[in-house]
Amino acid sequence: MTPTDVVDVVREAIWVLLVVASPVMLVALGVGLVVALIQALTQVQEMTLAFVPKILAIFLALIIFMPFMISNMIGLMENISQRIAGL
């Protein structure tokens, strides 16, 4: 495997990492913003209030986006396997 192939595999792996992680991170960001806005409007500054909705939303997002995440990771693994078999 040449250094160019290694860089291509690493670049593709980083891209898949970003694509797989982004839906869950965006859900956490959205829920965090909504909770922060509600806390600012009501002046309720309870620390645990921010964590519970975020944890539940992340768990739900993981369940919803799991098929998408698994298919992307399987595609990456198949591509890496084909590159290894092609040696």
N, C-alpha and C positions, 0 to 999 in steps of 0.2 A: 504494500500500500504506500503510495507516494505521499509526501507532505501535503500536496494539493487535495488529495482524497480525504486526508484526515481533517483538513480545514473545512472541506465541504460537509463532512459528517457532523463536525462540531457546530457549524453554522446552522445546519438543518435541525440539530438537536436543540439548540438555543431557541430557534424559531418555534418549534413544537412546544417547548416549555412555556414560551410567552402565550401562545395560542391556547394551551390547555389551562394555564393559570388565570388568564384574563377574565373569563366570565365570573368566576368566584370572587376575584378581587374587585371587580366592578360592582357586584352585588354588595359586598362588604362596604365599599365606598359609599354607595347609594344609601344603604341603611344607616351608616354612620352619620352621613349628612342630615338625613331626616331626623334621627334621634337628637343630634346636636341642635338642629333648628327648633325642635320641640322643647328641648331643655332651655334654650335661650329665650324662647317666647314665654315659657311658663316660669322661668327662673328656678326650676327644680334642678339642682346640681348634684344628683345622686350618681356616684361612680358606677355602681352595679347596674343602673338603668341602661347604660350604654352597651354593656357587654351581653346581656341576655338576648335582646332582639338580634344583635349582630351574629351571635353564635347560632341561633335558630335559623337565621337567613342563610348563613354559610352552609349549614347542614342541609337545608332544603335545596340550595343551589348545587351542592355536590350530588345529591340524589338526582336532580333534574338533568344536569350536564354530564353525568357519568358516561352514558353511551358515546357522546361526542368526544369526551376526553380519552376513553379507551380506544376508539377507532383511530384517533390521531396517533396515539402511542403505538398501536399495532402497525399502522402504516410506516412509522419511523423504524420500528424493529424489522419489518419486512424489507425495507430499503437497505438497512445495515446488513441484514442476512444475505441479500442478493449481492452486495458489494464484497462480502467475505467469500461467498461461494464463487464469485467471478475471478478470484485470485488465481 
